[in-house]
Amino acid sequence: MPGQPDVDTQAASWFSRWRSGKMRPDEHAALKQWLAASPHHRTAYSYLELLWTRLEATRAVPRVLRWREQARR
């Protein structure tokens, strides 16, 4: 639909709001409704959850820790 963000963009917006920890109850209800509206919504959101989890896991990898320290210098 013209003028509407694509599903991936919508999923990223919802995910970032959820990750912020500042979602109001009405926003949380709207997220649940958005997820239930289409299997494409749930797939896009689930992909972001998986990606975030995997990225978080890399934080403890020794090589990544070294890169971070080198970048900070």
C-alpha atoms as one frame of an Amber mdcrd trajectory, in Angstrom:
protein
   0.000   0.000   0.000   1.514   3.376  -1.015   2.616   5.520   1.881   2.670
   2.572   4.306   5.965   1.252   5.693   6.776  -2.290   4.647   6.316  -5.180
   7.081  10.023  -5.329   7.977  10.044  -1.635   8.825   6.896  -2.012  10.897
   8.382  -5.015  12.704  11.577  -3.072  13.438   9.547  -0.192  14.845   7.508
  -2.481  17.085  10.604  -4.403  18.190  12.545  -1.274  19.090   9.591   0.061
  21.092   9.308  -3.258  22.935  13.079  -3.375  23.591  12.986   0.146  25.025
  10.995  -1.161  27.980   8.756   1.879  27.772   5.720   0.437  25.989   2.453
   1.531  27.462  -0.290  -1.079  27.948  -2.215   0.260  24.933   0.916  -0.022
  22.767   1.476  -3.571  23.963  -2.114  -4.421  23.024  -1.582  -2.812  19.600
   1.573  -4.908  19.105  -0.350  -8.085  19.916  -3.041  -7.050  17.463  -0.469
  -6.271  14.758   1.211  -9.667  15.266  -2.127 -11.479  15.026  -3.164  -9.604
  11.884  -0.833 -11.490   9.534   1.602 -14.409   9.557   3.999 -12.076   7.711
   3.985  -9.749  10.714   4.826 -12.572  13.102   7.569 -13.903  10.808   9.224
 -10.489  10.470   9.035  -9.861  14.217  10.324 -13.347  15.069  13.256 -12.843
  12.722  14.233  -9.686  14.601  13.953 -11.485  17.940  16.221 -14.264  16.658
  18.697 -11.816  15.148  18.831  -9.792  18.372  19.416 -12.931  20.440  22.250
 -14.031  18.188  23.849 -10.599  18.205  23.623 -10.453  21.987  25.424 -13.816
  22.160  28.379 -12.419  20.219  29.074  -9.902  22.952  30.825 -12.589  25.002
  32.980 -13.965  22.155  36.632 -13.228  23.016  37.490 -12.071  19.492  34.575
  -9.623  19.523  35.642  -8.328  22.929  39.157  -7.693  21.562  37.728  -5.868
  18.523  35.617  -3.694  20.793  38.638  -2.774  22.909  40.704  -1.999  19.802
  37.895   0.182  18.411  37.658   2.121  21.663  41.353   3.022  21.547
